[in-house]
């Protein structure tokens, strides 16, 4: 008998996918290049920075062969700004902070002309444009344009948790970073649970639920809750509709509903 798995992707599977995110490391030893399924890795030459998949960076960190440079959004100052947007900005009282802009799109609030997206090519020569989660949103940056607001990437919760567990000594004030991540998670999950009214309208065909800016782990954790609420509301709506039809049928049987008589009068006219 097969073991029943929950519908959708599970949190451990989401964490496994997040390990493919690219992060920046500072190697401490010279290492030869590697041939990985995701592409070749150039030789590591200290103190030259390089970008590696998160799983490989964590392995080198545990072996004390490299240090991991935290992404810009994982600094306490950036997390405090994002938390302020989530809690004090009237525009995002019932919405989530905007995600990082895609290649070729301007940052939120920037009305200047956006640069063209840079295409990439597969080994067979086919052109494609990368999209989340295949964007370098967790790599360290030497220069951040002034006025660019910080934003949480798609795998912000998974990447932040893994770096706090394995590379806390490479982060700036890890205790405060851990506290801010916890507060952000609680605030954003409260917004997910507070959308029951919107889910009520969506279940009856009155629109959809805006999930722009929601992370992968948040979707995985809230999937069962959201699906359960929508399914329950749909059943309630179906029972109300059935009760209304039974009431109409009873009125017609008792002669209290004259819709048939009106139709006959219109046909005679």
N, C-alpha and C positions, 0 to 999 in steps of 0.2 A: 504494500500500500504506500503510495507516495505521501511524503510529508507535506501538509498544506501550508503553503507560504502566503504571506499577506499580499494583497494586490499592490502592484507598483514596485518601485525600487526601494530596498531597505536601507537604513542608515549605514550599516557596514559597507554595503556596495557603493554608496555615495562617497564614503571616505576613501574607498579603494580608487574610485575614479579621480578623486581630488589629488591623489598622489602623482598624477601625470602633469600637474601644474608646474610651470617652469619658475624656478627661484634662482636667485643670484648667490653664489658662494665665493669665498676667498680661500683658495687652496693653501694648505700649509706644507704639502709635499708634492713633488713632481710625480705625476701619474701619466701613463700612456693613454692614448685615445681608445675609445670603446665603440663597438658597433652594436647599437641597440635597434629594436624594432621601430622605434620612433625616429631613427636617424642616427648618424654618427656623432660621437662626442669628441671634440677636439682635445688634445693633450692638455693637462692641467699644469700650468707653470706659475708658481707663486712669484710675486704677489698679484698676478693678473687675474682680474675677475672673469667669471664665466657663468653661463646659465645652464642649469641641469634640471632634470625632472625632480620633483620633490622627494620621491622615494630614494633616489640615488643620493641626493644631498643629505637626507637624514642618515643614510648608511655611512657616508663619509664623516658626518658629524659624530656619530657614535664611535667610529674608529679614530676619532681625533685627527683626522686628515684634512679637515676643512672647517671653516666657520660660515654660517649662513647669515647673509645680510637681510634684515627684515624689509619687507616692502613698505612704501611710503604710508599706506593706509593703516599699518599696524603700529605706528607711533602713538603715544598717548595723546599728543596734541590733535592729531587727525581724528582719533576715535572720539575725543571730546567734542570736536566740531560736528561730527556725524551724529552723535547723541543729541547735541543741541538742535540740529535740524529735525531729528525724529520727534523731539518732545516739545520744543518751543516755537517752531516755525508753524504759523497758522496754515500754510499751504500743504503741509505734510502731517496734519493732525490725524488724518485717517488714511494716509498713504505712506509709502516707504521712500526713503531717501533715494535720489536718482542714481542709477548704476553708472559705471565708467562709460564714457562715449565710445562708440565703435570707430574703427578706422574710417576716416573720411567724414566724420560727424563732429560738429563743434561741441565744446563742453557746455553743460547747462548754464544758461545765462550769458553765453558768449554768442553775439550776433554777427561775428565776423565770418567771412567766407571760409568754409571748411576745406582743408587740403584733400586732395584725392586719395582714396584708399590705395594702399600698396598691395598689389596682387602677389600671390605665391604660386609656385608650380610644383606639381607632383613629379615623382621620378619618371613618369611617362611623358612629361611635358604639358600636361593639362593645367590650365590656369584656374585658380580658385581664390576666394577671399576668406580669410579666417574669421571666425565668429566665436563668441563664448561657448565653451570654456577653453578654446584653443587660441587664446590671446595672452600675451605676456603682461598680465595684470598684477602679478605677484612678484615681479622682478624689481630689484632696487634701481632707482633712478638718480643720476647725478644732478640733473637740473629739472625743477618743476616750474612751469610757467607761472608768473605771478597772477593771482586771482583765480587759479584753477581750484575748485573745491575738491576736497577728498571724497572718495566714493568707495563703497564696498564691492568687491568683485563677486562673481557667482559662487565661488567656493570659499567665502571669507571665514565662515565659522570653522570649517574643517582645517583649512590651512593655519588659522590662528591657533586652534587647539593643538595641532601637531607641533608647531614651532614652540609653543609654551611648554609642551611636555619634553621635547628632545633638545631644544636649543634656547632655553630660557636665558642662559648667560649671554647670548648674542643679541637679546632684545633690550630696548631702553625701558627701564623700570618695569620688569615683568609683572610685579604684583599689581600695579595700577592698570597695566594692560589687561590682565586677567579680569580685574573688577569691571573695567569698561566693556569688555566683550560680554560678560555676564549680564550687565545692565542692558546692553544693546539687544541681546537675545531675548530678554524678558519683555522689553518694550515692543519689539517687532512681533513676537508671538502673541502678545496681547492684542495687537492690531489685527492679526489673523483671526483670533477668536471673536473679536468685536464686530466682524463683518457678517454676523448672522442675518441682519436686516437686508443687506445686499444679497446674501445667498437666498433669502426668501423670494425676492423679486426675480433672481436668476433662475430659481427652480420652476417658477411659473412662466418662464419664457420672457421675462421682462428685461433681459440684458445679461451681461456677464460680470465677472469679478475681476477687477484690475489687480494684477500681481506683478506689475513692473517694479523691478528692483529687488524682488524676493530671491533669496539664495537657494542653492540646491538642497542643503540640509533642512532649511525651513519648509521647502516644498515637500520633502520626504516625510518630515515629522507631522506636518499639517494635512497631508493627503488623506489619511484615514478620518481625521476629524471633519475636514471639509466635505469629503464624500459621504460620510455618515449624516451630516446635517442636511446636505442637499437631498439625499435619499429619503430622509425622514420628512422634510418639507414637501417633497413630491408626493409621498404617500398621504400626507395630511390634505394636500390640495386635491388629490384624487378622491379621497373620502368625502370632502366637501362637495365636489362636483357630483358624486354619486348620490349624496343626500339631496342635493338640489333637484336632480332629475327625478328621484323618487317622490319628492314633494310636488313637482309639476305633474307627474303621472297621477298622483292621488287627487289633485285639484281637478284634472280633466275627468277622472272617473266620477267625482262628486258633482260635476257640472259647474264648478267654480272657475274654470279656465275657459274663456270664450274665444280662444284663438281660432278654433275650428269654425265656429259660427261666423267670425269675421271673414275668414277665407271663403266661406260659402256665399256671403253677401257680396264680396268682391267679384266672384265668378258670375253670379246672377246679373250684377250690374254690367 
